[in-house]
């Protein structure tokens, strides 16, 4: 699990850096959308069933400039985790590890697809 977490953090860091580059924000958004389920699996494997209410994402976090991005991203993450309600931590952990390994093998292909979508 720890290895998969480090791998996912390493992959995601490349996209977070792109967030500030011209014409790269769209790639970051596509990456975030593609990996929401991975994020949810991680939450389920560590915490279990979702234990937070759906928040009012209209409030802007410090450093966040777009309430719309915060609303879309936060809302969809909440729903992704909520869909896993009832899944065991062990099953979520196993699926998380498999998902990160799959992401590692197909990330270059996804980059090509995302770039050609523009």
C-alpha positions in Angstrom: 0.0 0.0 0.0 2.8 2.4 0.9 4.6 1.8 -2.3 1.4 2.4 -4.3 0.8 5.6 -2.4 4.3 6.9 -3.2 3.9 5.9 -6.8 0.6 7.8 -7.1 2.0 10.9 -5.3 5.0 10.9 -7.8 2.7 10.7 -10.8 0.3 13.3 -9.5 3.1 15.7 -8.7 3.9 16.0 -12.4 0.4 17.1 -13.1 0.2 19.5 -10.2 3.3 21.3 -11.6 1.4 21.6 -15.0 -1.4 23.4 -13.3 0.5 26.7 -13.5 2.0 26.2 -17.0 0.3 27.8 -20.0 -2.0 25.4 -21.9 -1.3 22.6 -19.3 -4.2 23.3 -16.9 -6.5 21.2 -19.1 -4.2 18.2 -18.8 -4.2 18.6 -15.0 -8.1 18.7 -15.0 -8.2 15.5 -17.1 -5.8 13.8 -14.8 -7.8 14.8 -11.7 -11.0 13.6 -13.3 -9.4 10.3 -14.4 -8.0 9.6 -10.9 -10.9 10.6 -8.6 -11.8 6.9 -8.2 -8.2 6.2 -7.1 -8.4 9.0 -4.5 -11.7 7.5 -3.3 -10.3 4.0 -3.0 -7.4 5.4 -0.9 -9.9 7.2 1.4 -12.0 4.0 1.7 -8.9 1.9 2.4 -7.7 4.2 5.2 -10.9 5.6 6.7 -13.7 3.3 5.6 -17.1 4.6 4.7 -17.4 8.3 4.0 -17.7 10.1 7.3 -18.0 13.8 6.2 -21.1 15.6 5.0 -21.2 17.0 1.5 -19.7 20.5 2.0 -20.6 23.9 0.6 -17.9 24.2 -1.9 -18.8 27.8 -2.7 -16.5 29.0 0.0 -13.0 29.6 -1.4 -10.1 27.9 0.3 -7.1 29.9 1.0 -5.0 29.8 -2.2 -7.8 28.6 -4.4 -8.9 31.2 -6.9 -11.8 29.5 -8.5 -14.9 28.5 -6.6 -16.2 26.7 -9.6 -13.1 24.4 -9.7 -13.4 23.8 -6.0 -17.1 23.0 -6.3 -16.6 20.6 -9.3 -13.6 18.9 -7.9 -14.9 18.6 -4.3 -18.3 17.6 -5.3 -17.1 14.8 -7.6 -14.6 13.5 -5.0 -17.3 13.3 -2.4 -19.5 11.3 -4.8 -16.7 9.0 -5.8 -15.9 8.2 -2.2 -19.6 7.9 -1.3 -20.1 5.3 -4.1 -17.7 3.0 -2.3 -19.8 2.9 0.9 -19.9 -0.7 2.3 -16.6 -1.8 0.6 -14.1 -3.2 3.0 -10.8 -1.5 3.7 -9.0 -4.5 2.5 -10.9 -4.7 -0.8 -10.4 -0.9 -1.3 -6.7 -1.3 -0.6 -6.3 -4.0 -3.1 -8.2 -2.1 -5.7 -6.2 1.0 -5.0 -2.9 -0.8 -5.5 -4.2 -2.3 -8.8 -5.5 1.1 -10.0 -2.2 2.8 -9.3 -0.3 0.0 -11.1 -2.6 0.3 -14.1 -2.3 4.1 -14.1 1.5 3.7 -14.2 1.4 1.5 -17.2 -1.0 3.6 -19.2 -0.1 7.2 -18.2 1.9 7.9 -21.3 -0.9 6.7 -23.6 -3.4 8.8 -21.5 -1.1 11.9 -22.0 -1.2 11.4 -25.8 -5.0 11.1 -25.7 -5.5 14.1 -23.5 -3.2 16.2 -25.6 -5.0 15.2 -28.8 -8.4 16.0 -27.3 -7.5 19.7 -27.1 
